[in-house]
Amino acid sequence: MRVKTSGFVFRGWIGALLLAASAVTWAADVPRPGYAVVSLIGDKLSVVTHEASTGTTIERNRTQALPVGGGVFDAEAMTQVEAALKRLDAGARVTLYDLSSPAMFEQQDRFVEGGRLKFSPAVVAAMRKDGATHLVLITKLLSTAQLQAGEHESLGSGQLQGLGFYIDRAVEMIRFTTGETGRGFFAPYVFAKVSLIDLASLQVVSEARIKVNQSAASVGVAQSPDAWDALTSKGKIDALKELIDEHVPKAVEALLATQP
């Protein structure tokens, strides 16, 4: 009886080892996801100023482009994507790519057509060689200006895209906690699209949109009468980075939430 029992235990132990070994082999055969990350939103900042024409209901915006050097905003966005991916999967391979040539920014509307990536084959091949199975691509989103400021949930006119600042020097604002009033508001904004793309098929797997802003109103005697002065130069840049830092990770989480 003891021999039989011993033999049974021995065979069970061997079986357990074989099962564990096969599980390890299976896990090794399943490729871990690798991510290439590209951001194309930070070549310029748009300063969009609302202008209401006198005597007409037509509302116009005047837009000034401020070039941005050094890729600081794209680097910020890609760093946030990498951190989010690592939080979701500590073993994920993540490679950041600087593709910030003028042509890339100008042609990004054509990068995804019919739900399929249209990158250069050489770029895709390089990403695959680096072990990437998916691409996280951040591009500018063109959408209707709907900005939050104070108690207002939908201010602004026209369309906004990418990164920038929206200024309305005419709208009346009120601070309900004190009753103070003023005229005008200033809103740093980020309008971007984050796409997850399968590099084997080049098909877009999922997308998330970012349409967010901060706002500062010219309210109270201590405020400048010009809404542009609601934030310092450093404050303006910091506000955009804060929006990127808060909302890009949320977009990445939304992209991967749809994956099995």
C-alpha positions as CSV (number, residue, x, y, z in Angstrom):
1,M,0.0,0.0,0.0
2,R,2.8,2.3,0.9
3,V,4.6,1.5,-2.4
4,K,1.4,2.2,-4.4
5,T,0.8,5.4,-2.6
6,S,4.4,6.4,-3.1
7,G,4.2,5.6,-6.7
8,F,1.0,7.6,-7.1
9,V,2.6,10.6,-5.4
10,F,5.7,10.3,-7.5
11,R,3.7,10.2,-10.8
12,G,1.6,13.2,-9.5
13,W,4.8,15.1,-8.8
14,I,6.2,14.4,-12.3
15,G,2.9,15.4,-13.8
16,A,2.9,18.6,-11.9
17,L,6.4,19.4,-13.1
18,L,5.5,18.6,-16.7
19,L,2.4,20.8,-16.4
20,A,4.4,23.7,-15.0
21,A,7.0,23.3,-17.7
22,S,4.4,23.3,-20.4
23,A,2.8,26.4,-18.9
24,V,6.2,28.2,-18.9
25,T,6.8,27.1,-22.5
26,W,3.4,28.4,-23.5
27,A,3.9,31.7,-21.7
28,A,7.3,32.1,-23.4
29,D,5.7,31.4,-26.8
30,V,3.1,34.2,-26.3
31,P,4.8,37.5,-27.3
32,R,4.5,40.3,-24.8
33,P,3.1,43.5,-26.3
34,G,5.6,46.1,-27.3
35,Y,4.6,49.7,-27.9
36,A,6.0,52.4,-30.2
37,V,5.0,55.9,-29.1
38,V,4.8,59.0,-31.3
39,S,3.4,62.4,-30.5
40,L,2.8,65.1,-33.1
41,I,0.9,67.9,-31.3
42,G,3.7,70.3,-30.0
43,D,5.2,72.1,-33.0
44,K,3.2,75.3,-32.3
45,L,0.8,77.0,-29.9
46,S,-2.3,78.7,-31.4
47,V,-3.4,81.9,-29.7
48,V,-7.1,82.2,-30.7
49,T,-8.7,85.5,-29.9
50,H,-12.5,85.8,-30.2
51,E,-13.7,88.8,-32.1
52,A,-17.4,89.7,-32.3
53,S,-18.2,92.0,-35.2
54,T,-20.2,95.1,-34.3
55,G,-23.7,95.2,-35.6
56,T,-23.8,91.6,-36.7
57,T,-24.3,88.1,-35.2
58,I,-21.2,86.9,-37.1
59,E,-18.5,85.8,-34.7
60,R,-14.9,85.4,-35.8
61,N,-11.7,84.2,-34.3
62,R,-8.2,85.7,-35.0
63,T,-5.5,83.0,-34.8
64,Q,-1.8,83.6,-34.2
65,A,0.7,80.7,-34.4
66,L,3.6,80.6,-32.0
67,P,6.3,78.1,-33.0
68,V,7.6,75.8,-30.3
69,G,11.2,74.5,-30.5
70,G,12.7,71.5,-28.7
71,G,9.7,69.3,-28.8
72,V,9.0,69.9,-25.1
73,F,5.2,69.2,-25.3
74,D,5.6,66.1,-27.4
75,A,8.3,64.8,-25.1
76,E,5.9,65.5,-22.2
77,A,3.1,63.6,-23.9
78,M,5.2,60.6,-24.8
79,T,6.6,60.4,-21.3
80,Q,3.1,60.3,-19.9
81,V,2.1,57.5,-22.4
82,E,5.2,55.5,-21.3
83,A,4.4,55.9,-17.6
84,A,0.8,54.9,-18.2
85,L,1.7,51.8,-20.2
86,K,4.2,50.7,-17.5
87,R,1.6,51.1,-14.8
88,L,-0.8,49.0,-16.8
89,D,1.8,46.4,-17.7
90,A,5.1,46.6,-15.9
91,G,6.7,44.2,-18.4
92,A,5.7,46.1,-21.5
93,R,8.4,47.2,-23.9
94,V,8.0,50.9,-24.7
95,T,10.0,52.9,-27.3
96,L,9.6,56.6,-27.8
97,Y,10.2,58.0,-31.3
98,D,11.0,61.5,-32.3
99,L,9.4,62.0,-35.7
100,S,8.9,65.8,-35.3
101,S,9.8,66.9,-38.8
102,P,7.8,69.7,-40.3
103,A,6.3,67.3,-42.9
104,M,5.1,65.0,-40.1
105,F,3.1,67.8,-38.5
106,E,1.7,69.1,-41.7
107,Q,0.6,65.7,-43.1
108,Q,-0.8,64.1,-39.9
109,D,-4.4,64.4,-41.1
110,R,-3.5,61.7,-43.7
111,F,-1.7,59.3,-41.3
112,V,-4.9,57.4,-40.6
113,E,-7.3,57.0,-43.5
114,G,-10.1,54.5,-43.4
115,G,-9.0,53.2,-40.1
116,R,-5.6,52.2,-41.4
117,L,-2.1,53.7,-40.6
118,K,-0.4,55.4,-43.6
119,F,3.1,55.8,-42.1
120,S,6.2,55.3,-44.2
121,P,6.9,51.5,-44.6
122,A,10.5,52.2,-43.5
123,V,9.2,53.7,-40.2
124,V,6.8,50.8,-39.6
125,A,9.6,48.3,-40.3
126,A,11.9,50.0,-37.8
127,M,9.2,49.9,-35.1
128,R,8.6,46.2,-35.7
129,K,12.3,45.5,-35.6
130,D,12.5,47.2,-32.3
131,G,9.9,44.8,-31.0
132,A,6.8,47.0,-31.2
133,T,3.5,45.2,-31.8
134,H,1.4,48.4,-31.4
135,L,1.7,52.1,-32.0
136,V,0.3,54.7,-29.7
137,L,-0.1,57.8,-31.9
138,I,-1.0,61.3,-30.6
139,T,-2.2,63.7,-33.2
140,K,-4.0,67.0,-33.2
141,L,-7.8,67.0,-33.0
142,L,-9.8,69.6,-34.8
143,S,-13.1,70.2,-33.1
144,T,-15.7,72.8,-32.1
145,A,-14.6,75.1,-29.3
146,Q,-16.6,74.2,-26.2
147,L,-14.7,75.5,-23.2
148,Q,-15.4,75.6,-19.5
149,A,-14.9,78.9,-17.6
150,G,-16.3,79.7,-14.2
151,E,-19.9,78.6,-14.2
152,H,-20.1,78.5,-17.9
153,E,-19.9,75.0,-19.5
154,S,-19.7,75.8,-23.2
155,L,-17.9,79.0,-24.1
156,G,-16.0,79.8,-27.2
157,S,-16.7,79.9,-31.0
158,G,-15.2,78.4,-34.1
159,Q,-12.9,75.4,-34.0
160,L,-9.7,74.6,-32.1
161,Q,-6.9,72.2,-32.8
162,G,-3.9,70.9,-31.0
163,L,-2.4,73.1,-28.2
164,G,-3.0,76.7,-27.5
165,F,-4.8,79.5,-25.7
166,Y,-8.3,80.8,-26.3
167,I,-9.0,84.4,-25.3
168,D,-12.4,86.2,-25.1
169,R,-12.1,89.7,-23.9
170,A,-15.8,90.5,-24.2
171,V,-17.8,87.9,-22.3
172,E,-19.1,89.0,-18.9
173,M,-17.9,86.8,-16.0
174,I,-19.0,86.7,-12.4
175,R,-17.5,85.0,-9.3
176,F,-20.6,83.7,-7.6
177,T,-18.9,83.2,-4.3
178,T,-18.2,86.9,-3.9
179,G,-20.4,88.6,-6.5
180,E,-17.4,90.1,-8.2
181,T,-17.7,90.7,-11.9
182,G,-15.3,91.2,-14.8
183,R,-15.0,90.9,-18.5
184,G,-13.1,88.2,-20.4
185,F,-11.5,84.9,-19.8
186,F,-8.3,83.0,-20.8
187,A,-8.2,79.3,-21.5
188,P,-5.2,77.1,-22.2
189,Y,-6.5,74.0,-24.1
190,V,-5.5,70.6,-25.4
191,F,-7.4,69.1,-28.3
192,A,-5.8,65.8,-29.3
193,K,-6.6,62.3,-30.6
194,V,-4.8,59.2,-29.2
195,S,-4.9,56.1,-31.4
196,L,-3.8,52.6,-30.7
197,I,-2.7,50.8,-33.9
198,D,-1.9,47.2,-34.5
199,L,1.5,47.2,-36.4
200,A,0.9,43.8,-37.9
201,S,-2.3,44.8,-39.7
202,L,-1.9,48.6,-39.5
203,Q,-5.5,48.8,-38.4
204,V,-6.6,51.3,-35.8
205,V,-7.7,49.2,-32.8
206,S,-9.2,52.0,-30.6
207,E,-9.2,55.8,-30.3
208,A,-9.6,58.3,-27.4
209,R,-10.2,62.0,-27.8
210,I,-8.9,64.7,-25.5
211,K,-10.8,68.0,-25.4
212,V,-9.8,69.8,-22.2
213,N,-9.0,73.3,-20.9
214,Q,-8.2,75.3,-17.9
215,S,-9.6,78.8,-17.5
216,A,-8.9,82.0,-15.7
217,A,-11.4,84.8,-15.7
218,S,-10.7,88.5,-15.4
219,V,-12.8,89.0,-12.3
220,G,-12.1,91.1,-9.2
221,V,-10.2,94.3,-8.7
222,A,-6.8,92.5,-8.4
223,Q,-7.2,91.0,-11.9
224,S,-5.8,92.6,-15.1
225,P,-8.4,94.1,-17.4
226,D,-6.8,92.0,-20.1
227,A,-7.6,88.3,-20.0
228,W,-4.3,87.4,-21.6
229,D,-2.6,88.5,-18.3
230,A,-4.6,86.0,-16.2
231,L,-1.5,83.8,-16.2
232,T,2.2,84.5,-16.4
233,S,4.3,83.2,-19.3
234,K,5.5,80.3,-17.1
235,G,2.0,79.8,-15.9
236,K,0.7,79.5,-19.5
237,I,3.2,76.7,-20.3
238,D,2.7,75.0,-17.0
239,A,-1.1,74.9,-17.6
240,L,-0.6,73.1,-20.9
241,K,1.7,70.6,-19.3
242,E,-0.7,70.0,-16.5
243,L,-3.5,69.2,-19.0
244,I,-1.2,66.8,-20.8
245,D,-0.1,65.2,-17.6
246,E,-3.6,64.6,-16.4
247,H,-5.4,63.6,-19.5
248,V,-3.0,61.7,-21.7
249,P,-2.7,58.9,-19.2
250,K,-6.5,58.7,-18.9
251,A,-6.7,58.4,-22.7
252,V,-4.1,55.5,-22.7
253,E,-6.1,53.7,-20.0
254,A,-9.2,54.1,-22.1
255,L,-7.4,52.7,-25.2
256,L,-6.2,49.6,-23.4
257,A,-9.5,49.0,-21.5
258,T,-11.0,47.8,-24.8
259,Q,-8.2,45.2,-25.3
260,P,-8.7,41.5,-24.3
